[in-house]
Amino acid sequence: MGISSLHGFTDGEALLGPLPSPWKVRIKLDSNGYDKIYFINSLTGESTHEDPRLEALPSHWEELEAVRTPDDPLLFGRFRNKLTGEVRNSDPRLLPEALEKRGVKIETFELV
């Protein structure tokens, strides 16, 4: 088992649709030397780690600054639910329930 790439899934297109122009995806090293996804506006030069396809983070969630651990995925963010205290290393806007609310049809399949 190893790393793989599937065209159309690399930048979340299958779940979020195409990245709107003039935005481009870039991977830069963060201050700890780990890869982090950034979105660059090729017209203005603006750089953000917030995906322009996503709505604002729900008010009961906050993004945390965190040092990546060996248990974290290569590209990740850490988020805390302010109501429950739950901390996760993935964006809650990409949970199956949140994607279904956006109209994404969720299917389970196995790659072998």
C-alpha positions in Angstrom: 0.0 0.0 0.0 1.3 3.5 -0.8 0.6 7.0 -1.9 -1.6 7.4 -5.0 -3.1 10.1 -7.1 -6.5 10.2 -8.8 -7.1 12.9 -11.4 -10.0 15.1 -10.3 -9.6 14.3 -6.6 -6.2 16.0 -5.9 -7.6 19.4 -5.0 -11.1 18.3 -3.7 -12.8 18.8 -7.1 -14.9 15.6 -6.6 -16.4 17.0 -3.4 -16.3 20.7 -3.9 -16.3 21.3 -7.6 -13.7 23.1 -9.6 -11.6 25.8 -8.1 -13.1 29.2 -9.3 -10.9 31.4 -11.4 -8.5 33.1 -10.7 -7.7 30.8 -7.7 -4.8 28.2 -7.9 -3.8 25.6 -5.4 -0.2 25.6 -4.1 1.6 23.6 -1.5 4.1 25.5 0.7 6.1 24.6 3.8 4.6 25.9 7.0 6.8 27.3 9.8 7.4 23.8 11.1 8.6 22.5 7.7 5.5 20.5 6.8 3.4 20.8 3.6 0.4 23.1 3.8 -2.2 23.8 1.1 -2.6 27.5 0.1 -4.9 29.1 -2.4 -3.4 31.9 -4.4 -5.4 34.5 -6.3 -3.4 34.8 -9.5 -4.8 38.3 -10.2 -4.2 39.9 -6.8 -1.5 37.7 -5.3 -3.6 37.1 -2.2 -2.7 33.9 -0.4 -4.9 32.1 2.1 -5.2 28.6 3.5 -9.0 29.0 3.4 -10.5 27.1 0.4 -12.6 29.7 -1.6 -15.2 27.0 -2.3 -16.1 26.6 1.3 -18.5 28.6 3.4 -17.3 30.2 6.6 -16.4 27.8 9.5 -19.6 27.3 11.6 -19.5 29.6 14.7 -19.2 26.6 17.1 -16.0 25.5 15.5 -12.6 27.1 15.6 -9.4 26.3 13.8 -6.4 25.7 16.2 -2.8 26.3 15.6 -1.1 23.0 16.2 2.2 21.2 15.6 1.7 18.3 13.2 2.3 14.9 14.8 3.2 11.6 13.1 -0.5 10.5 13.5 -1.8 13.5 11.5 -2.4 13.3 7.7 0.3 14.9 5.5 -2.0 17.9 4.9 -4.3 18.8 7.8 -5.8 21.4 10.0 -6.8 21.1 13.6 -10.3 22.1 14.7 -12.1 22.3 18.0 -15.8 22.2 18.6 -16.4 24.9 21.2 -19.6 23.3 22.4 -18.4 19.7 22.9 -14.6 20.2 23.2 -14.1 17.7 20.4 -10.8 18.2 18.6 -10.2 16.8 15.1 -7.5 16.9 12.5 -9.8 17.5 9.6 -12.1 20.3 8.5 -15.7 19.8 9.9 -17.0 21.4 6.7 -15.9 18.3 4.9 -17.7 15.8 7.2 -20.2 13.6 5.3 -23.2 15.4 6.9 -21.8 18.8 5.9 -21.1 17.6 2.3 -24.6 16.1 2.0 -26.1 19.5 3.1 -24.2 21.1 0.1 -25.8 18.5 -2.2 -22.9 16.2 -2.6 -24.1 12.6 -3.1 -22.0 10.5 -0.7 -21.2 6.9 -1.7 -19.1 4.3 0.0 -16.8 2.2 -2.2 -13.6 0.2 -1.7 -10.4 0.6 -3.7 -8.5 -2.7 -4.0 
